[in-house]
Amino acid sequence: MQAIRTLGWSAGAVLANRRWALLSLAAFLVRGGLLVLLVPLIPLPTTAALANAFGPALVGFVFGGASVSFLILAGSIVGAVAAWLLLGGIVGAALDLEMARAVPARAGHSITPSALPGQVWRAFVLRLVAHAPTALAAIWGAATLVGDAYAELISPGDPTVPLVLRVILRAPAVVAILITTWVVGEAVGGAAVRHLAWGSGLRRSLGRAVRSVARPSGLLVLATTNAVLAVMLVLTASALEVAFARVRFLLLDGGISTSASIALVLLAATWLATVVLVALATAWRAVAWTADMSRHAERGSASYAASGAASGAART
């Protein structure tokens, strides 16, 4: 019952604090959410185009001898992902800490935020450590997914089914494990950053994060807010895809016209509405999760103060 009240309070708090919506939206975008919002606006390449672009590079990998082209492709992807993880992770960690410090006081919980030097880097490290199982799952499933993607490129299945979905259907267990480890890593990492912001050290933050995620009220809040966010993303992405397809058809069919102009305005309005909804949904998730955690952490505020003092003394 308390978790339900927390969800209701968090919705009102987000509407009353637009800054929280902006912070949550920024954290979502820098961690890859921008791609989620742009994918519906990008025409997906055909299977033939993908085969021509990546087929030669994948041949060597699939048949046991990595070619130079494959190494260049893999190296470019790894470099881009690493740069995104570093920059997006640092900015996202700073935004997470700001939210974790602001919400408990507004919720009426007596949690004293900590602002020790280097906390952003430690928050970033906690996020990475929490996603260690995700990285292991990705390494384990990489060969299977690359092989299945190659098989789809050289011998496509049902052309009415999107390529990505056909690859997923070839290896559902691998994809399920990847999604599960990613969701758990996000939950544990986010919880650990909050405990860090409230004065815990690195090890204590991870331990308390696991307990926070496994707590019934925490599971209820996380499941509810994540489900709402996921449904909202699917619906808005579908609306964006339909609006973009209409604009593309009108522009290719008759160029700039009144109908095309109206369609462009509707597309822009749909995208802006999507951004606003994402901001509200991500803020609701962050505030509800933080409020529920701070409610339980308030009972152990003395241990937080002790661990924070010990961490500060160790660094001095």
CORPEQUI-V644624 format. One record per run of one state. SS is the DSSP state (helix for helix, strand for strand, loop for the rest). FROM is the first residue (numbers start at 0). LEN is the number of residues. If there is no record, write none. Layout:
# CORPEQUI-V644624
SS|FROM|LEN  SS|FROM|LEN
This chain:
# CORPEQUI-V644624
loop|0|1  helix|1|15  loop|16|1  helix|17|22  loop|39|7  helix|46|16  loop|62|5  helix|67|40  loop|107|11  helix|118|12  loop|130|1  helix|131|23  loop|154|8  helix|162|8  loop|170|1  helix|171|26  loop|197|4  helix|201|13  loop|214|1  helix|215|39  loop|254|3  helix|257|58  loop|315|1
